[in-house]
Amino acid sequence: MINLLYCFDTNYNLQAFTSIFSFLNQSKQKIKINVIHKDSSNLDIFPKDILNHENLSQLKIYKFDRKFTTFPNIDNAHVSEATYYRIFFDDYIENVKDLDTLIYIDSDMICLENPFEEINNFSNMLLNSEYIIAAKNEIFTDSEKEIIFSNLELTSNKYLNAGFLIIDVHKWINNNLPKELSNKIIELKDKIVYWDQDVFNSYFDGSYLELPESLNMNTDLDNNKELDENSIILHYYGKTKPWNTRGILNKKSEYYQNNYRLLGLGPYHITHKRRVISMRQLTYGFMTFKIFFIYKPITFLKEFFISLFR
């Protein structure tokens, strides 16, 4: 049985629903989904097309209630404190000790094709290794790498991207990772830049099973590069998201928006951090003619102004 884990809050409900739906649609086997949520423990928040999906074995939602002094570097960030919740998953998931592996997925990821045969292969490799988690390596420029590695005092030459993780549950529990990582949060409080991802890297420092980029393909909506043909799971990392006006103008956002439509949530998912910024981005879309090449531009404009003044 495939067990997935998502951690999010109300502000990311629609994004997480869309991500979950994309994995259910691409799977060829039953999936159990575990959600740790900041604000709710009620399944009624989920669309019926998820709850009734033929590939859903079970969906469990748990409200995060663990008291923690502070989660660093959250103010004005494009992520919420929910990104830290995965550290404490074994306090929430029922019968967690019966699981061999758990797959953590960020809410800004979209599945393009069935990933689970490859995931199963790497899960077996992880279980037969000394490692606790499997993740892909993050790539930095030399200057970025020097700053990050120096800041976290890393001794290895590797830095993992925590957007997609395979976790060996028994090793995680036996090594008391919640306590170890909680201590790291306190220790690194003033050094953390990339949230719990920095915490994971400080603790593991290169000691993890490497996953291929295809299972966590960084998808930059600030450039017009074609999508890598080997992509299996897209990760819309960074500040420009496929539900921002600027992101929607990039054709790679359509993988997200199409799943949003298939889920029956509407013709477009559009959010606005600030109206003036969205209007500038819309103007840019007209000036560059990008607006005319997106899916149903008239429909987009209608939804844009409805959402702008909602």
ABEGO torsion letter per residue (X at the ends): XBBBBBBBBAAAAAAAAAAAAAAAAABABBBBBBBBBAABABAAABBAAAAABAABABBBBBBBABBBABBBGABGBABBAAAAAAAAAAAABBGAAABABBBBBBAABBBABBAAAAAAAAAAAAAABABABBBBBBBBBAAAAAAAAAAAGBABABBBBAABBBBBAAAAAAAGAAAAAAAAAAAAAAABAAEAAAAAAAAAGGBBBBBBAAABBBBBAABABBBBAABABBBBBEABBAABAAAAABAAAAAAAAAAAAAGAEABBBBBABAAAAAAAAAAAAAAGAAAABBGAAAAAAAAAAAAAX
